[in-house]
């Protein structure tokens, strides 16, 4: 396994953390690993050892039914499992084991291996915090398959810290999507320095810049955005395709891009009329308050509907309420 393979695999997994939920991330990551280390089955989970047995908080089975977990962990089988015992006792190390090396008297483990057609195992455990929680990833090959090699063992041991950290990143993204909900779906972010050089950016942010400025390529922001970066106070750029809000974070700048607010198309007078109308005022009442004729109010409202692409008062109220 070359360093290039490790780097490419780490980057693929890192990118998947943002695109998938946890279950989808597990499947994608295990398929990537399978391309580098062929295997038939895998068990990947978050555990803690309670009363001498591993207690699972989350388990993802790849190539096997989840019933495999309920069938395995009797205290006797767990005590006989060399790979599991060594992995738990030596965090960060990767261990391999073959069915031919299991003593004949270890009937619980041997029965389980034969039931599930497992001849070879390679396991790694990583402690992720002081609470004693463990990431455990075990790869399995069938009874008639070739054993895992020393090169594959070293490769998995090197890859495992990247897998654990990226899994935590995936969980964080999943929490953010849940908490931020609709807002997150409509917005994307980037970090730059005061000169406008991008330090980090979501793919959607880069695509949004290109939609506003066709042909743009980094690593520096388009000039209209760079001109705003010197401001100490939060600022906003209103474009045809995107709105970008900027905030100073020490020497860096946080940029949040979203679709333009349709209400920005309205003139100040149209905004005022729209709010009065949405609040229930009649054409006559609005005209009296603004010293204009009711027919003028009616014409303004027709223009408001046209600009916003709506056809009724209910849609206008929803736009004003949501602040889209």
Long-range contacts (C-beta under 8 A, 24 or more apart in sequence): 1-36, 1-151, 1-152, 1-154, 1-155, 5-36, 5-155, 6-155, 6-158, 6-159, 9-33, 9-36, 9-159, 10-159, 10-162, 10-166, 13-162, 13-163, 13-166, 14-162, 14-166, 14-169, 16-166, 16-170, 17-166, 17-167, 17-169, 17-170, 17-173, 18-169, 18-170, 18-173, 18-202, 20-170, 21-170, 21-174, 22-58, 22-60, 22-167, 22-170, 22-171, 22-174, 23-60, 25-167, 25-170, 26-60, 26-62, 27-60, 27-62, 29-163, 29-166, 29-167, 30-62, 33-139, 33-156, 33-159, 36-155, 37-122, 37-139, 37-148, 37-152, 37-155, 37-156, 38-141, 39-122, 39-139, 39-140, 39-141, 40-117, 40-140, 40-141, 40-142, 40-145, 41-68, 41-116, 41-118, 41-139, 41-140, 41-141, 42-137, 42-138, 42-139, 42-140, 43-68, 43-69, 43-136, 43-137, 43-138, 43-140, 44-135, 44-136, 44-137, 44-138, 45-69, 45-135, 45-136, 46-133, 46-134, 46-135, 46-136, 47-133, 47-134, 47-136, 48-131, 48-132, 48-133, 48-134, 49-88, 49-132, 49-134, 52-78, 53-78, 54-78, 54-84, 54-88, 54-134, 54-136, 57-133, 63-140, 64-116, 68-116, 71-112, 71-115, 71-116, 72-112, 74-108, 76-108, 77-108, 77-109, 77-112, 80-106, 80-108, 80-109, 81-109, 83-121, 83-122, 83-123, 83-138, 84-123, 84-136, 84-138, 86-123, 87-123, 87-124, 87-125, 87-136, 87-138, 88-125, 88-134, 88-136, 90-125, 91-125, 91-126, 91-127, 91-134, 92-124, 92-125, 92-126, 92-157, 92-160, 92-161, 93-124, 93-157, 94-122, 94-123, 94-124, 94-153, 94-154, 94-156, 94-157, 94-160, 95-122, 95-123, 95-124, 95-153, 96-120, 96-121, 96-122, 96-147, 96-148, 96-153, 97-121, 97-122, 97-123, 98-147, 99-143, 113-143, 114-143, 116-140, 117-142, 117-143, 118-142, 118-143, 119-143, 119-144, 119-145, 119-147, 120-145, 120-146, 120-147, 120-148, 122-148, 122-152, 122-153, 122-156, 124-156, 124-157, 124-160, 126-160, 126-161, 126-164, 128-164, 128-168, 135-160, 135-163, 135-164, 135-167, 137-163, 186-258, 186-259, 187-256, 187-257, 187-258, 188-256, 188-257, 188-258, 189-254, 189-255, 189-256, 189-257, 190-254, 190-255, 190-257, 191-249, 191-252, 191-253, 191-254, 191-255, 192-221, 192-229, 192-252, 192-253, 192-255, 193-251, 193-252, 193-253, 194-229, 194-230, 194-251, 194-252, 194-253, 195-220, 195-226, 195-229, 196-220, 196-221, 196-225, 196-226, 196-229, 197-221, 199-252, 204-257, 205-255, 205-257, 208-241, 208-242, 208-257, 209-242, 209-257, 211-241, 211-242, 212-239, 212-240, 212-241, 212-242, 221-255, 225-255, 229-253, 238-264, 261-323, 261-324, 262-307, 262-308, 262-309, 262-319, 262-324, 263-308, 263-319, 263-320, 263-323, 263-324, 265-307, 265-308, 266-304, 266-307, 266-308, 269-300, 270-300, 270-303, 270-304, 270-307, 273-297, 273-300, 273-301, 273-304, 274-301, 274-304, 274-316, 274-320, 275-320, 277-301, 277-313, 277-316, 278-313, 278-316, 278-317, 278-320
